[in-house]
Amino acid sequence: MSDPSAQGIRVRPMDDTDGGAVWRVLEPIIRAGDSYALPRDMGAEAALAYWRAPENEVFVAEVGGELLGTYYIRPNALGGGAHVANCGYMTAPWAGGRGVARAMCAHSLAYARDHGYRAMQFNLVVSSNDRAVKLWQRFGFAIVGRLPGAFEHPRLGFVDAFVMFRAL
């Protein structure tokens, strides 16, 4: 994988001044309803509260000061499962193909390793989200489970979702 900084992508912790820019990334993805199991009519306050939940550490990706993506990382479970990280990623629709998701995934894997996580798991990857599935596979994630009809896609109807996993 290429070095994100070589592409001008900077990944840093979200700060309190980033809320509006993060909402501009989240809103079109939530409204589309084709990759996240969130209400399509979710407002900014609820979406930011979800994204910035107390257990989440939130990061943003920017190029030249423009915020183009965001991700959170948290334990996938409590207690005996807390050594497995879980992440959610969103890239601004206008930034597709620029390496933003790739930079965030690389950052999250390094961050997880550095913070004692032993694995990473994605619980609900929509099977029709080909770009995400292929990207996660390039980063070494395997599809370890298929959830038949687990996601109601706004155009395709009920589609499968994958559980994806990799050791760190």
URBELMO-V962665 format. One line per field, one symbol per residue. burial: + if it has 24 or more other ideal C-beta (glycine too) atoms within 12 Angstrom, else -. A space follows every 50 residues. Layout:
burial->???
This chain:
burial->---+--+-++++-+---++-+++++++-+++-++++++--------++-+ ++---++++++++---++++++++++-------++++++++++-+--+++ +++++++++-++----+-+++++++++++--++-++--+-+--------- +-------++++++++-+
